[in-house]
Amino acid sequence: MVSIRDVARQAGLSPATVSRVLNQDDTLQVTEQTRQRVIEVANKLNYQLKKSGRRTAAHHSTDKLSIALISTFSEERELNDPYFRSIRTGIEVAATRWQIKVDMVFRLDAPKKNWKQLSQYGAVIIVGNVSPTLLAKIQSLNPHVVMVDDDQPVTNYDTVHNDFSAQSYRVLDYLFAKGHRNIAFVGADVALYDEHGMVVNERIDPRHRVYRTWMATHGLTENLSSFLVGWDTMQALEVVPIILNKNPRPTAIFAASDPIAIGLYRGLQTAGFKIPEDIAIVSFDDIEVAGFLTPSLTTVHPEAEEMGKAALRLARERLVGERELPVELIIPSTLMIRESV
């Protein structure tokens, strides 16, 4: 069994100092570099804190040196969605770099969940959007929360999200410059999950919000056409006849995701319409197949893996007590101009 002396020897510190760092002694005055070195060595050696007689949450496991991960999505959806899969990869890459242990504590759709164990970790990363009630519950167990892919204004937790609001303006300006005035939106609302993994509420997606604002600002309110079909390719395919029957018919479609755009491609091309000659399409996600569609899809490329890395860094700052104030990080994305506009 690894001892305090083993950790101290590799960290180049006294056993007393190492013990006080691992037990989170707030009166200890050491540099951030020293504190981090102790945590990294302890994780590397799989050091186990001894249980105290009182068995307090802070001392009865080494999880305070680790980060808990909660996903609002099922394992199947994460595996099939390149965006969320890349976020998870980024978290794992950064955790390896910092030698920090990340535990997938549970997914919200899991039948059994031990919520109390969240108090044993140094921080909690949540991927996806949860209801205010669930967020409050998690924060009551662990105040060090990092939300990934949540673009709500910062209050008392850290957030990491992409710049899809800014990119939405850029996409619409690009369509406008290409002569499009009758632009339709096809997307979905953002689901908010409860502790059982059930959708209890929804809020407007930032792309949809920007679309409505932009159309109004440009005096195009009469051309507003919003179709909320969910994030499914087949549902997007089914809405195509409705779009084509509008009079006047939209000359461009602003799709909220590439899977939605793929459904639109199939529906339009099956109906004999050409892209972009008859209807232009621009989208978000830049999944691997986007560049191989015919014509290739103009889409926004998000740095999803960087979002995961940033989330881990924020959680680490909380874990080692480097920062108390909440922060918001916006990760920039890139508009990939191809042939569909």
C-alpha positions as CSV (number, residue, x, y, z in Angstrom):
1,M,0.0,0.0,0.0
2,V,1.3,3.4,-0.9
3,S,2.0,5.6,2.1
4,I,2.3,9.4,2.7
5,R,6.1,8.9,2.8
6,D,6.0,7.4,-0.7
7,V,4.1,10.4,-2.1
8,A,6.4,12.8,-0.2
9,R,9.5,11.1,-1.6
10,Q,8.4,11.4,-5.2
11,A,7.1,15.0,-4.7
12,G,10.3,16.1,-3.0
13,L,8.4,17.4,0.1
14,S,8.0,16.5,3.7
15,P,5.3,13.9,4.7
16,A,3.7,16.6,6.9
17,T,3.3,19.0,4.0
18,V,1.9,16.2,1.7
19,S,-0.5,15.1,4.4
20,R,-1.9,18.7,4.8
21,V,-2.2,19.2,1.0
22,L,-4.1,15.9,0.5
23,N,-6.4,16.6,3.5
24,Q,-7.1,20.1,2.1
25,D,-5.8,22.0,5.0
26,D,-6.8,25.6,4.3
27,T,-4.2,27.0,6.7
28,L,-1.3,25.5,4.7
29,Q,0.6,28.1,2.7
30,V,2.1,26.5,-0.4
31,T,2.4,27.5,-4.0
32,E,-0.1,26.3,-6.5
33,Q,2.7,24.4,-8.3
34,T,3.5,22.5,-5.1
35,R,-0.1,21.7,-4.4
36,Q,-0.6,20.4,-8.0
37,R,2.6,18.3,-7.8
38,V,1.3,16.6,-4.7
39,I,-2.0,15.8,-6.3
40,E,-0.4,14.5,-9.5
41,V,2.0,12.2,-7.6
42,A,-0.9,11.0,-5.4
43,N,-3.0,10.2,-8.4
44,K,-0.1,8.5,-10.2
45,L,0.6,6.3,-7.2
46,N,-3.1,5.6,-6.6
47,Y,-2.6,6.8,-3.0
48,Q,-5.6,6.1,-0.7
49,L,-6.4,8.6,2.1
50,K,-6.8,6.9,5.4
51,K,-10.3,7.0,6.8
52,S,-10.8,9.1,9.8
53,G,-12.8,8.1,12.8
54,R,-15.6,10.5,11.9
55,R,-15.7,9.2,8.3
56,T,-16.4,12.7,6.9
57,A,-17.0,13.2,3.2
58,A,-13.8,15.2,2.9
59,H,-11.6,12.4,4.3
60,H,-13.2,9.1,3.6
61,S,-11.9,8.6,0.0
62,T,-9.4,10.0,-2.5
63,D,-12.2,11.2,-4.7
64,K,-11.5,14.7,-3.6
65,L,-8.5,14.4,-5.9
66,S,-10.7,13.3,-8.8
67,I,-13.5,14.8,-11.0
68,A,-16.9,13.4,-11.4
69,L,-18.5,13.3,-14.9
70,I,-22.2,13.3,-15.5
71,S,-23.7,13.0,-19.0
72,T,-27.3,13.9,-19.8
73,F,-27.1,11.6,-22.8
74,S,-27.3,7.8,-23.2
75,E,-24.1,5.9,-24.1
76,E,-25.6,5.1,-27.5
77,R,-26.3,8.7,-28.4
78,E,-22.8,9.8,-27.3
79,L,-21.2,7.1,-29.4
80,N,-23.3,8.1,-32.5
81,D,-22.9,11.8,-32.1
82,P,-19.5,13.1,-33.2
83,Y,-20.0,16.4,-31.3
84,F,-20.5,15.0,-27.9
85,R,-18.0,12.2,-28.5
86,S,-15.4,14.8,-29.2
87,I,-16.2,16.7,-26.0
88,R,-15.7,13.5,-24.0
89,T,-12.4,12.9,-25.9
90,G,-11.2,16.4,-24.9
91,I,-12.0,15.8,-21.3
92,E,-10.0,12.5,-21.3
93,V,-7.0,14.0,-23.2
94,A,-6.7,16.9,-20.7
95,A,-7.2,14.6,-17.7
96,T,-4.3,12.4,-18.9
97,R,-2.1,15.5,-19.4
98,W,-2.8,16.8,-15.9
99,Q,-2.8,13.2,-14.4
100,I,-6.2,13.8,-12.9
101,K,-8.7,10.9,-12.5
102,V,-12.1,11.4,-14.1
103,D,-14.9,9.0,-13.1
104,M,-18.0,8.6,-15.2
105,V,-20.2,8.7,-12.2
106,F,-23.5,8.0,-14.0
107,R,-25.6,9.0,-17.0
108,L,-29.0,10.5,-16.1
109,D,-30.9,7.7,-17.7
110,A,-29.2,5.1,-15.4
111,P,-31.8,3.3,-13.3
112,K,-29.8,3.6,-10.1
113,K,-27.7,6.6,-9.1
114,N,-25.9,7.5,-5.9
115,W,-26.2,11.2,-5.8
116,K,-24.4,11.6,-2.4
117,Q,-21.1,10.3,-3.9
118,L,-20.8,13.6,-5.8
119,S,-19.8,15.3,-2.5
120,Q,-16.7,13.1,-2.4
121,Y,-15.2,14.6,-5.6
122,G,-13.1,17.8,-6.1
123,A,-15.4,19.0,-8.9
124,V,-18.2,17.9,-11.2
125,I,-18.4,18.2,-15.0
126,I,-21.9,18.0,-16.5
127,V,-22.2,17.5,-20.3
128,G,-25.5,18.7,-21.6
129,N,-28.3,20.8,-20.2
130,V,-30.1,20.1,-16.9
131,S,-33.1,21.6,-15.2
132,P,-32.6,24.4,-12.6
133,T,-33.9,22.0,-10.0
134,L,-31.4,19.3,-10.8
135,L,-28.5,21.8,-11.0
136,A,-29.4,23.1,-7.6
137,K,-29.4,19.5,-6.2
138,I,-26.0,18.8,-7.7
139,Q,-24.6,22.1,-6.3
140,S,-25.9,21.3,-2.9
141,L,-23.8,18.2,-2.9
142,N,-20.8,19.7,-4.7
143,P,-20.5,23.5,-5.4
144,H,-17.7,23.1,-7.9
145,V,-19.7,22.5,-11.1
146,V,-18.7,22.9,-14.7
147,M,-21.4,22.9,-17.3
148,V,-20.4,21.9,-20.9
149,D,-22.5,23.0,-23.9
150,D,-24.6,25.3,-21.7
151,D,-24.8,28.9,-23.0
152,Q,-26.9,30.3,-20.2
153,P,-25.5,33.5,-18.5
154,V,-23.0,32.7,-15.8
155,T,-24.4,32.7,-12.2
156,N,-22.7,30.5,-9.7
157,Y,-21.1,27.8,-11.8
158,D,-18.6,27.5,-14.6
159,T,-19.7,27.1,-18.2
160,V,-17.9,26.1,-21.4
161,H,-19.8,26.5,-24.7
162,N,-19.2,27.3,-28.4
163,D,-19.8,30.6,-30.2
164,F,-22.8,29.4,-32.1
165,S,-24.7,32.6,-31.5
166,A,-22.0,34.7,-33.1
167,Q,-21.6,32.2,-35.9
168,S,-25.3,32.2,-36.6
169,Y,-25.1,36.0,-37.3
170,R,-22.2,35.2,-39.6
171,V,-24.1,32.5,-41.4
172,L,-27.1,34.7,-42.0
173,D,-25.0,37.6,-43.1
174,Y,-23.3,35.2,-45.6
175,L,-26.7,34.1,-47.0
176,F,-27.8,37.8,-47.2
177,A,-24.7,38.6,-49.1
178,K,-25.5,35.8,-51.5
179,G,-28.9,37.5,-52.2
180,H,-31.1,35.4,-50.0
181,R,-34.0,37.1,-48.2
182,N,-36.5,34.3,-47.8
183,I,-34.6,32.1,-45.3
184,A,-36.2,29.2,-43.4
185,F,-34.9,27.7,-40.1
186,V,-35.0,24.0,-39.3
187,G,-33.8,22.9,-35.9
188,A,-35.0,22.0,-32.4
189,D,-35.3,23.4,-28.9
190,V,-32.7,22.6,-26.2
191,A,-33.9,19.9,-23.9
192,L,-33.5,20.3,-20.1
193,Y,-33.2,17.0,-18.2
194,D,-34.3,16.0,-14.7
195,E,-32.5,13.6,-12.4
196,H,-34.2,10.6,-14.1
197,G,-33.0,11.6,-17.5
198,M,-36.4,12.8,-18.6
199,V,-37.0,16.0,-20.5
200,V,-38.9,18.3,-18.2
201,N,-38.6,21.6,-20.0
202,E,-37.0,23.2,-23.1
203,R,-35.5,26.5,-24.0
204,I,-34.9,28.1,-27.4
205,D,-31.7,27.1,-29.1
206,P,-29.3,30.0,-29.6
207,R,-29.3,29.5,-33.4
208,H,-33.1,29.8,-33.5
209,R,-33.0,32.8,-31.2
210,V,-30.5,34.6,-33.5
211,Y,-32.4,33.6,-36.6
212,R,-35.6,35.3,-35.3
213,T,-33.7,38.4,-34.1
214,W,-31.7,38.7,-37.4
215,M,-34.8,38.4,-39.6
216,A,-36.6,41.1,-37.6
217,T,-33.5,43.4,-37.7
218,H,-33.3,43.1,-41.4
219,G,-37.1,43.8,-42.0
220,L,-37.8,40.2,-43.1
221,T,-40.3,39.2,-40.4
222,E,-42.9,38.3,-43.1
223,N,-40.5,35.6,-44.3
224,L,-40.0,34.0,-40.9
225,S,-40.4,30.2,-41.2
226,S,-39.3,28.1,-38.2
227,F,-39.6,24.3,-38.3
228,L,-38.7,22.6,-35.0
229,V,-38.3,19.0,-35.9
230,G,-35.9,17.7,-33.3
231,W,-32.3,16.6,-34.0
232,D,-33.3,13.6,-36.1
233,T,-32.5,13.2,-39.8
234,M,-35.8,11.4,-40.6
235,Q,-37.8,14.2,-39.0
236,A,-36.0,16.8,-41.1
237,L,-36.7,14.7,-44.2
238,E,-40.4,14.7,-43.4
239,V,-40.6,18.5,-43.1
240,V,-39.3,19.1,-46.7
241,P,-42.7,18.9,-48.4
242,I,-44.1,21.6,-46.1
243,I,-41.1,23.9,-46.9
244,L,-41.6,23.3,-50.6
245,N,-45.3,24.1,-50.5
246,K,-44.7,27.5,-48.9
247,N,-45.6,30.4,-51.1
248,P,-43.3,32.0,-51.8
249,R,-40.9,29.1,-51.3
250,P,-37.7,29.8,-49.2
251,T,-34.5,30.2,-51.3
252,A,-32.3,29.1,-48.4
253,I,-32.5,27.0,-45.3
254,F,-30.5,27.6,-42.1
255,A,-30.2,24.1,-40.5
256,A,-29.2,23.8,-36.8
257,S,-27.1,20.6,-37.3
258,D,-25.6,18.5,-40.1
259,P,-27.9,15.4,-39.4
260,I,-30.8,17.8,-40.0
261,A,-29.1,19.1,-43.2
262,I,-28.6,15.5,-44.4
263,G,-32.4,14.9,-44.1
264,L,-33.0,18.1,-46.0
265,Y,-30.6,17.1,-48.8
266,R,-32.4,13.8,-49.2
267,G,-35.9,15.3,-49.3
268,L,-35.0,18.1,-51.7
269,Q,-33.0,16.0,-54.1
270,T,-35.7,13.3,-54.1
271,A,-38.2,16.0,-55.0
272,G,-36.0,17.1,-57.9
273,F,-34.7,20.3,-56.4
274,K,-31.1,21.3,-56.9
275,I,-28.8,22.5,-54.1
276,P,-27.9,25.4,-54.1
277,E,-29.5,26.5,-57.4
278,D,-33.0,26.1,-56.1
279,I,-32.5,26.1,-52.4
280,A,-29.2,26.8,-50.5
281,I,-28.4,25.1,-47.2
282,V,-26.0,26.0,-44.5
283,S,-25.6,24.1,-41.3
284,F,-23.6,23.4,-38.0
285,D,-21.3,20.6,-36.8
286,D,-19.1,19.8,-39.7
287,I,-19.4,16.0,-39.2
288,E,-17.0,13.9,-41.4
289,V,-19.6,13.2,-44.1
290,A,-20.4,16.9,-44.6
291,G,-17.5,17.5,-47.0
292,F,-18.5,14.4,-49.1
293,L,-22.1,15.3,-49.7
294,T,-23.1,16.4,-53.2
295,P,-22.7,19.3,-53.2
296,S,-20.4,19.5,-50.2
297,L,-22.1,21.1,-47.2
298,T,-21.3,24.6,-46.0
299,T,-21.3,24.2,-42.2
300,V,-19.8,25.6,-39.0
301,H,-17.0,23.5,-37.5
302,P,-17.1,23.5,-33.7
303,E,-14.0,22.8,-31.7
304,A,-15.8,20.3,-29.5
305,E,-12.6,18.6,-28.3
306,E,-11.3,21.9,-27.1
307,M,-14.5,22.4,-25.2
308,G,-13.8,19.2,-23.3
309,K,-10.2,20.2,-22.6
310,A,-11.4,23.6,-21.3
311,A,-14.0,22.0,-19.1
312,L,-11.3,19.8,-17.5
313,R,-9.0,22.8,-16.9
314,L,-11.8,24.7,-15.2
315,A,-12.7,21.7,-13.0
316,R,-9.0,21.3,-12.1
317,E,-8.9,25.0,-11.0
318,R,-11.8,24.2,-8.7
319,L,-10.3,21.0,-7.5
320,V,-7.0,22.5,-6.3
321,G,-8.6,25.7,-4.9
322,E,-7.1,28.0,-7.5
323,R,-10.2,30.0,-8.1
324,E,-13.6,30.6,-6.5
325,L,-15.4,33.0,-8.8
326,P,-17.4,31.4,-11.7
327,V,-16.2,31.9,-15.3
328,E,-17.6,31.5,-18.7
329,L,-15.4,30.2,-21.6
330,I,-16.6,30.6,-25.2
331,I,-14.7,28.4,-27.6
332,P,-14.6,29.8,-31.2
333,S,-15.7,27.8,-34.2
334,T,-15.1,28.2,-38.0
335,L,-17.5,28.6,-40.9
336,M,-16.5,26.1,-43.6
337,I,-17.6,27.5,-46.9
338,R,-18.3,24.8,-49.5
339,E,-20.7,24.3,-52.3
340,S,-24.2,24.3,-50.8
341,V,-24.7,28.1,-50.8
